[in-house]
Amino acid sequence: MSYFDITFLGTCACDFSPRLDTDLKSKLDKDARRASCMLVDGKYLIDCGPHVLDSIRILGIDKSKITDIIMTHTHDDHFNENSIKAIAEGRKSPLRVWLREGAQPLSIEGVEVRLMTPFEKYSLDDAFLTGMVANHDKTATPQHLLIERGEDKIFYGCDGAWLLNDTYYHILNARLSLAVLDCTIGDYEGDYRIGEHNSIPMLRQLLPSLRGTHAIDEKTQIYFSHLAPSLHAPHEETDKIAQAMGARVAYDGLSIRVERK
């Protein structure tokens, strides 16, 4: 298998809607997003926050098939020990949890911790994983992720503004199959969060540069995720803005196949 099957289990920054505790306990909503996380091939889970078990239940996903949890950083909307413990329970073999080196200690029964050195390539069961430095709160040991199998390459870059120099050069000429980019801030200027989060105007400048350096090309699927609903227009309007940039806005429950043809 050379392609990747992707499911967005959550696409929100940390301004969660109170509706998640009322009428949305058993369904997903494009404008009341859950904490950002993404499932690759049903077994590689990127981030594991407070809502991941709800999304798994609602979508009918078999959590026992998850072999690896790959953490972008340890902020509590992405890193929830109770969620990790629930996924690890009752396994015959350990659940691997990947963290950037220097992360807070993690000790959970049934979990095997793997520490990642930035820009070093690691082997998953049938793919390769690389962590790259991210422009986010350094105490949370942030990293962007690159997952590769054959010609297909996934870049996951949520919670980080722009791209730091070493990360930018690492993906030059990569011709990514999928780029998932932080879009915490909406379509306006002047937000104080730009030191560690992207806005839509920032992405308007970033995407042409990534195209010019062949990090992305006409075959790359581009999705914006990690949106703060309080800083954005409703999903449908925001998605139209993204489409004008050659991208789409991810939403909770979205499933796509990633394959270069």
N, C-alpha and C positions, 0 to 999 in steps of 0.2 A: 504494500500500500504506500503510495507516494503522496497522496493528498492528506489534508487534515479536515476533520469535522469539528466545528466550533459551535459552542453554545454559550451565549452571554447569560450568566446566572444573575448578574447585577450590574448596573451601569451608573450608580449614583456616587457623588461625593458624600460628605457626611451630614448634609441637611435633610435628614430623612422625614418623610411625610408622616404625620400622626395617623393617617389612614392605614398604614401598614399594620397597626394594632387593632383595627376595627373591621372595615368592610373588605380589606385586601388580604385577610389571613389565608384565603384559599385561591387567590388568583393574582396575576401580574398586571401591571398597569404601566403604560409608557410614560406617564407623567408623575407617577409616585414610585420612583425607582428604589431598588434595594442596593445594599453596599456592593461596590464593584468587585466582580470576580468573573472568571471565564474558564470553561471546561474544554479541554482539547482531547478529542478522540474518546471521550467518556472516561478517561483515566488520569489525565494530567490536569490538576486543578490549580489555576493561578489565583492566589489569595483565598482566604478562608475566614471571612468576617462573620458578623452576628446574624446575617440573614441567609447564609448559604444553605442551611438545612431546610428552610422554608422553600427556597427555590427548587432544591432537589426534590422535595416532596410534591410540590405543585406540578413539576414537569415530569414526574414519574421516573426519575433517574435512579439507577441502582448504585448507591454509594459504595457498595462493596467492591465495585470494579475500579474505584479510584486507587491508583497505586502510588501517586506522588502528589504532594501539595507543594507548590513553588511560590514562595513569598516574595512580593516586591518590596515590602518593608513591614515594620511591626507596629504601626499605628492601629488602634483598636477597631477601626472600621474595616480593616483588612486582615487583621490577625486576632483571632478569637480562640483561646485555648479550649473552651468548652465545645466549640464546633469541631476543632481538630480531634478532640477526645471522642466525640460521637462518631466521627468517620473512622477512627482507628479501632473502635470496639469490635471484639469478636473475630478478629482476623487470624488466619493461619500464618501469614507472613507479615513482617512489619510494614507499616505505612511510612514511606520516606517523606520527610519534610525538609525542603531545601531553604536555607537562609543565607544571606550574605554574611561572611565572616565578621565577627564583632557584634553580632546580634545578641539580644538578651538570651540567657540560657532557657532551654525548653526541655522539660522532662515529663513525658506522658507515656504511660504503659502502652506498648504496641507501636511506638513511634521510633523510627531511626532518623536521627538528625544528620543532615548533610550540609556542611558549611561550604560556601562558594567564594572563591577568590575572583574579583572582577576580571573579566576578559579571558578567564580560563574556561575551556570547553569540557563539559561533562557528558557522560553517556546516560541516557534514559534507556528504557527497554528497546525502543526502536527509533529513537531520535537523539538529537544532541541539544544540549542546553548551555547557554552562556548568559551570565549576568554582566550588566554594564552599569557604570556609575550613573546616578540620576540626581537631578538638581532639586532636592527636597530636603526636609529636616534630617540632618546627618545623624542625629541621635537615634533615628529609626532605621538606620542602615539601609537606605533605599537603593534599589537597583531596577533598571529596565531589563527586559528579558528578550532573548533571541532563541527560538526553538526551530531546529532544522531537521529536515528529512529529505534527502536527495536534493532536487532543485527547489523544493518548497521551503520557504522561510517565513516565520511569524515574528514580528516585532511587537512587543507589548510595552507601551511607554506611558502608563498612567501614573499620576502623582509625580510630576516633574515638569519644570518649565523649559521650553526650548529643548536643546540637547547639549549636554556638556561636550567639550572638545573631543575627548577620547572616544566617547560613544558615537558622536557624529562621524568621526573618521572610521570607526569600526564597521559602520553599515554602508559606507560609500561603495557604489557599484554592486550592492547586494541584490538589487532587483527583487525586493521583497514580494512575497505572495500576499501577505496581509500585514498592514500596519494599523495598530490600535493606538490612538494618540489621545493624550489627556486633553479634555475640553471643559475644565471646571467652570470657566468664566464665559459669559455670553457674548453677544455681538455688540460690544461697546468698549470704549477706552477709559483708562483712568482707574482701574481696579488695583487695590494695593496688593493683591495676591500674586502678581505676575512674577515675583521672585521664585515661586515654586509651582505655579500652575499656568497652563495656557489659557488664553482667551481666543475667541474666534478671529479677531484681527491679527493675533500672533500667528495663528495657523494659516491665515491667508498669505503671510510672508514666508512661513516655513515650507509649505508644500512645494512651491516652485523651486526652491533650493534643493529639496530632496529629489525632485524630478531631474533637475539639471545635473546632479551628481550621480544619477542612476541608482540611488538608494531605493527609489520607487520608480515605476514606469507604467505604461498603459495597461499592464496585466495586474497591477497591484490593486487589491481591494483595500480601501482606506475607510476606517470607521473611527468616529469620535466616541469616547466613552468617559466615564468619571465626570459626569455633568452634575452641577449643583442646580437643581430645579429652580431655586429662588433667584438664580442669576441668569436664567434662560427664558426665552419664549417657550410656549408649549411644544411638545415633540414634533408635531407635523410641520410647524413653521420653522423650527430649527433644522429639521431634516432638509427642507427646501433650500435653506441657506447653505448647508453642507453640500448638497448636490451641485450647486453652482460652483463649488470648489473642486468637484470631482471626487467627493467623499459622501459618506452616509453617516447618520447618527445611529449608534447601536441602542437597543432597548432590551429590557429584561425578557428573556425567553427567545430572543432571536437566535436562529440556527443557520449556519452557512457552511458550505463546503469550500475549502481553499485548495486550489490546484492550478498550477501553471500549465497551460495547454499551448 
